[in-house]
Amino acid sequence: MPDDQSHGHGIETVVPLRWRDMDAYGHVNHAVYLTYLEQGRDAALMRVLRDALGEAGYVVARVEIDYRRELRLEDGPVVVSCRFATIGGSSARTRESIVTRDGVLAAEAQAVIVSFDRDTRRGQPWTAGQRAAFAAAGAQERR
């Protein structure tokens, strides 16, 4: 289970690198970076919304990632940082990063998440409590 901590403007989650994450080139496959980011995003969302009323389900509508360097097994564990940058009616934008255990930036990403109703299978507005929790975590109201 990843360990999550609040630092600065983001919530950090320590994620171990696994042998199965490696590809034939001996580094973490590019698609696995998205899994690391998801782990960090999930931990951050659970932490920010832990006291807010309402369903905290979400779906990812968009991910943009810039790979800065390869990750090798010896670079782990990595630290995934996630902060909530903006909040809209039913969506939020994150800023995320993956850093090696030595503090070297491996990837930067942005994601748009949408609050999701599991019964109707559609997006839904964030509750007032959820919006307040995002604001307390530093998210700016999107205009």
Secondary structure, DSSP 4 states (H G I P E B T S, - for coil): --EEEEETTEEEEEE---GGGB-TTSSB-HHHHHHHHHHHHHHHHHHHTTTS-S---EEEEEEEEEE-S---GGGPSEEEEEEEEEE-SSEEEEEEEEE-TTS-EEEEEEEEEEEEETTTTEE-PPPHHHHHHHHHTTPEEP-
